[in-house]
Amino acid sequence: MSERLMKTMRILRDFGRAFLAGVAISIGGSVYLSVENRVAGALLFTVGLFMVVVNGLLLYTGKVGYLVL
């Protein structure tokens, strides 16, 4: 495989992982907002964060600290 193709595949893979992280967090946030009991909502929101960590997804707020200027 050419180096350019490998770089493109890596970018697409990272974009897909970032998109899935956003989906997991948005589902958790939606559940948090829809449940009347805020403690239960907070516990259910952590499921979204847990999915990000377990699956190694690329959540922007978790990776922004590694930005080198």
C-alpha positions as CSV (number, residue, x, y, z in Angstrom):
1,M,0.0,0.0,0.0
2,S,1.2,3.5,-0.7
3,E,2.0,5.8,2.1
4,R,-0.7,8.3,1.0
5,L,-3.4,5.6,1.0
6,M,-2.4,4.4,4.5
7,K,-2.5,8.0,5.8
8,T,-6.0,8.4,4.3
9,M,-7.2,5.2,5.8
10,R,-5.9,6.2,9.2
11,I,-7.6,9.6,9.0
12,L,-10.9,7.9,8.0
13,R,-10.6,5.4,10.9
14,D,-9.9,8.2,13.4
15,F,-12.9,10.2,12.0
16,G,-15.1,7.2,12.4
17,R,-13.9,6.6,16.0
18,A,-14.5,10.3,16.8
19,F,-18.0,10.1,15.3
20,L,-18.9,7.0,17.3
21,A,-17.6,8.7,20.5
22,G,-19.9,11.6,19.8
23,V,-22.8,9.2,19.3
24,A,-22.1,7.5,22.6
25,I,-22.0,10.8,24.5
26,S,-25.1,12.2,22.8
27,I,-27.1,9.1,23.7
28,G,-25.9,9.4,27.3
29,G,-26.7,13.1,27.3
30,S,-30.2,12.4,25.9
31,V,-30.9,9.8,28.6
32,Y,-29.6,12.2,31.3
33,L,-32.0,14.9,30.1
34,S,-35.0,12.6,29.7
35,V,-34.9,11.0,33.1
36,E,-36.6,12.8,36.0
37,N,-34.2,11.4,38.6
38,R,-31.0,13.3,38.1
39,V,-28.9,10.7,40.0
40,A,-30.1,7.9,37.8
41,G,-29.6,10.2,34.8
42,A,-26.0,10.9,35.8
43,L,-25.3,7.2,36.3
44,L,-26.8,6.4,32.9
45,F,-24.7,9.2,31.3
46,T,-21.6,7.5,32.6
47,V,-22.4,4.5,30.4
48,G,-21.7,6.7,27.4
49,L,-18.3,7.7,28.8
50,F,-17.6,4.1,29.7
51,M,-18.3,3.1,26.1
52,V,-15.8,5.7,24.9
53,V,-13.1,4.3,27.2
54,V,-13.7,0.6,26.7
55,N,-13.9,0.9,22.9
56,G,-10.9,3.3,22.6
57,L,-13.0,5.9,20.8
58,L,-11.5,9.4,20.2
59,L,-13.5,11.9,22.2
60,Y,-12.3,15.4,21.4
61,T,-12.3,16.6,25.0
62,G,-10.1,13.7,26.0
63,K,-7.6,14.2,23.2
64,V,-7.3,18.0,23.1
65,G,-4.7,18.0,25.9
66,Y,-2.3,16.2,23.5
67,L,-2.4,19.0,21.0
68,V,1.1,20.2,20.3
69,L,1.4,23.8,19.0
